[in-house]
Amino acid sequence: MEQPRKAVVVTGFGPFGEHTVNASWIAVQELEKLGLGDSVDLHVYEIPVEYRTVQQLIPALWEKHSPQLVVHVGVSGMATAVTLEKCGHNKGYKGLDNCRFCPGSQCCVEDGPESIDSIIDMDAVCKRVTTLGLDVSVTISQDAGRYLCDFTYYTSLYQSHGRSAFVHVPPLGKPYNADQLGRALRVIIEEMLDLLEQSEGKISCCHEP
């Protein structure tokens, strides 16, 4: 029996600040060229660095695609490795976006939980990717930075009940090129999908009489 195709949404960000070319969107475009195999419909989107757009776009993407998984990719000027973010935070958004706006409440979701963890075990993803011997180092973080990256992640986690992931990439050439980042994303997302399937397989097995 043929497996139904899974939808996976991957987003990168547009330019902001000194990042006139945003490495995250370049990496996502490289991933799009590579694809995620025949069983996955990959949908990619470039997100502008604007709080209000994020608040409208994330629910719309979930509604449109009913994805198995959404992975947001952002650039971090401080990162020297590809970084898997474990959770998103609700409060502390003081940085102005490209429209010179920041939320008056400085939070993503009024009365939402302080932070939301991804249901994907990032430690396991990191270990599995590292054993594959990629030419890119992968690490873990619990702080996505309280700017648009963290804001997007929290909004998506809230929307999806934890079925989202966030990957920070370093700026291009510091040290990785676009091709390396695209390949790393592909391997990381394949491992995430694999882990999701395993955990869901366990859940469905338990319900059989």
C-alpha positions as CSV (number, residue, x, y, z in Angstrom):
1,M,0.0,0.0,0.0
2,E,1.4,3.4,-1.0
3,Q,2.0,5.8,1.9
4,P,0.1,9.1,1.7
5,R,2.4,12.0,0.9
6,K,3.3,14.2,3.9
7,A,3.3,17.9,3.7
8,V,6.3,19.7,5.3
9,V,6.5,23.5,5.4
10,V,10.0,25.1,5.8
11,T,10.4,28.9,6.2
12,G,13.3,31.2,6.0
13,F,13.5,34.9,6.8
14,G,13.9,37.9,4.5
15,P,16.7,40.5,4.9
16,F,17.0,42.6,8.1
17,G,19.7,44.8,9.8
18,E,23.1,43.9,8.5
19,H,21.8,40.7,7.0
20,T,21.1,42.1,3.5
21,V,21.2,38.5,2.3
22,N,19.6,36.3,4.9
23,A,21.4,33.0,5.1
24,S,18.3,31.2,6.4
25,W,16.3,31.9,3.2
26,I,19.3,31.0,1.0
27,A,19.6,27.7,2.9
28,V,15.9,27.0,2.5
29,Q,16.1,27.6,-1.2
30,E,19.0,25.1,-1.4
31,L,16.9,22.6,0.5
32,E,14.1,23.1,-2.0
33,K,16.4,22.2,-4.8
34,L,17.4,19.0,-3.0
35,G,13.9,18.1,-1.9
36,L,12.9,15.7,0.9
37,G,12.3,12.6,-1.2
38,D,9.2,11.3,-3.0
39,S,7.0,10.8,0.0
40,V,7.2,14.5,1.1
41,D,5.6,17.5,-0.4
42,L,7.9,20.4,0.5
43,H,6.5,23.9,0.7
44,V,8.9,26.8,1.3
45,Y,8.1,30.4,2.3
46,E,10.2,33.5,2.9
47,I,8.9,35.3,6.0
48,P,9.4,39.0,6.3
49,V,11.0,40.2,9.6
50,E,7.7,41.6,10.9
51,Y,5.9,40.6,14.0
52,R,2.4,41.3,12.6
53,T,3.0,39.3,9.4
54,V,4.2,36.3,11.4
55,Q,1.1,36.4,13.6
56,Q,-1.1,36.1,10.5
57,L,1.1,33.9,8.3
58,I,1.8,31.0,10.7
59,P,-1.9,30.0,11.4
60,A,-2.5,30.4,7.6
61,L,0.3,28.0,6.7
62,W,-1.1,25.4,9.1
63,E,-4.6,25.8,7.8
64,K,-3.5,25.6,4.1
65,H,-1.2,22.6,4.3
66,S,-2.1,20.6,7.4
67,P,1.6,19.8,7.6
68,Q,3.2,16.8,9.3
69,L,5.9,19.3,10.5
70,V,6.8,22.9,10.1
71,V,10.5,23.9,10.3
72,H,11.5,27.5,10.7
73,V,15.0,28.5,9.8
74,G,16.7,31.7,10.9
75,V,20.1,33.3,10.9
76,S,22.1,34.0,14.0
77,G,25.2,36.3,13.7
78,M,26.5,34.6,16.9
79,A,26.1,31.0,15.6
80,T,29.1,29.1,14.3
81,A,27.3,25.8,14.1
82,V,23.8,24.8,12.8
83,T,21.7,25.1,16.0
84,L,18.5,23.2,16.9
85,E,16.3,25.2,19.2
86,K,14.4,23.3,21.8
87,C,11.7,25.8,22.8
88,G,10.1,29.2,22.0
89,H,9.5,31.9,24.6
90,N,6.4,34.0,25.0
91,K,7.7,37.2,26.6
92,G,10.5,39.8,26.3
93,Y,10.1,41.0,22.7
94,K,11.5,44.6,22.7
95,G,13.5,44.6,19.5
96,L,11.9,46.6,16.7
97,D,11.1,44.7,13.4
98,N,11.6,45.9,9.8
99,C,8.5,48.1,10.2
100,R,9.9,49.7,13.4
101,F,7.2,47.8,15.4
102,C,7.3,45.6,18.4
103,P,4.3,44.1,20.3
104,G,3.0,46.5,22.9
105,S,2.6,43.6,25.3
106,Q,6.1,42.4,24.4
107,C,4.7,38.9,24.2
108,C,3.5,36.5,21.5
109,V,0.3,35.2,22.9
110,E,-1.5,37.0,25.7
111,D,-1.8,34.6,28.7
112,G,0.1,31.9,26.8
113,P,2.5,29.6,28.6
114,E,5.9,31.1,29.4
115,S,7.7,28.8,27.0
116,I,6.7,25.8,24.8
117,D,8.9,22.9,24.0
118,S,9.0,21.2,20.6
119,I,7.7,17.6,20.7
120,I,10.7,16.7,18.7
121,D,13.7,15.5,20.8
122,M,16.4,17.8,19.6
123,D,19.1,16.0,21.5
124,A,18.2,12.8,19.6
125,V,18.2,14.7,16.3
126,C,21.6,16.3,17.1
127,K,23.1,12.9,18.0
128,R,21.8,11.1,15.0
129,V,22.9,13.9,12.6
130,T,26.3,14.0,14.2
131,T,26.9,10.3,13.7
132,L,26.2,10.7,10.0
133,G,29.5,12.6,9.6
134,L,28.2,15.7,7.9
135,D,30.7,18.4,7.1
136,V,28.6,20.8,9.3
137,S,28.6,20.8,13.1
138,V,25.2,20.7,14.8
139,T,24.4,21.9,18.3
140,I,21.5,22.5,20.7
141,S,20.1,25.7,22.2
142,Q,17.3,26.6,24.6
143,D,17.2,30.3,23.8
144,A,16.2,31.4,20.3
145,G,17.0,35.0,21.1
146,R,13.8,37.0,21.8
147,Y,13.5,38.5,18.4
148,L,11.6,37.4,15.2
149,C,13.1,33.9,15.3
150,D,11.9,33.2,18.8
151,F,8.6,35.0,18.2
152,T,8.0,32.9,15.1
153,Y,8.9,29.6,16.9
154,Y,6.7,30.3,19.8
155,T,3.8,31.3,17.6
156,S,4.2,28.1,15.6
157,L,4.6,25.9,18.6
158,Y,1.5,27.4,20.1
159,Q,-0.5,26.9,16.9
160,S,0.8,23.3,16.4
161,H,0.8,22.0,19.9
162,G,4.6,21.6,19.7
163,R,4.8,20.1,16.2
164,S,7.3,22.6,15.0
165,A,11.1,23.0,14.9
166,F,13.5,25.9,14.6
167,V,17.0,25.8,13.2
168,H,19.5,28.6,13.4
169,V,22.2,28.8,10.8
170,P,25.3,31.0,10.8
171,P,25.7,33.8,8.2
172,L,26.9,32.5,4.8
173,G,30.6,31.8,4.7
174,K,30.9,31.8,8.5
175,P,32.0,29.0,8.0
176,Y,29.5,27.2,5.8
177,N,28.3,27.9,2.2
178,A,24.8,27.7,0.9
179,D,25.2,24.1,-0.4
180,Q,26.4,22.8,3.0
181,L,23.6,24.5,4.8
182,G,21.0,23.2,2.4
183,R,22.3,19.6,2.8
184,A,22.5,19.9,6.6
185,L,18.8,21.1,6.6
186,R,17.8,18.1,4.5
187,V,19.4,15.6,6.8
188,I,18.1,17.3,10.0
189,I,14.5,17.5,8.7
190,E,14.6,13.8,7.5
191,E,15.8,12.8,11.0
192,M,13.0,14.9,12.6
193,L,10.4,13.3,10.4
194,D,11.8,9.9,11.3
195,L,11.6,10.6,15.0
196,L,8.0,11.9,14.7
197,E,7.0,8.7,12.8
198,Q,8.6,6.5,15.4
199,S,6.9,8.3,18.3
200,E,3.5,8.2,16.6
201,G,4.0,4.5,15.7
202,K,4.4,3.9,19.4
203,I,1.3,5.8,20.3
204,S,-0.9,4.0,17.7
205,C,0.5,0.6,18.8
206,C,-0.7,1.2,22.3
207,H,-4.3,1.8,21.3
208,E,-4.8,-1.5,19.6
209,P,-7.1,-3.8,21.6
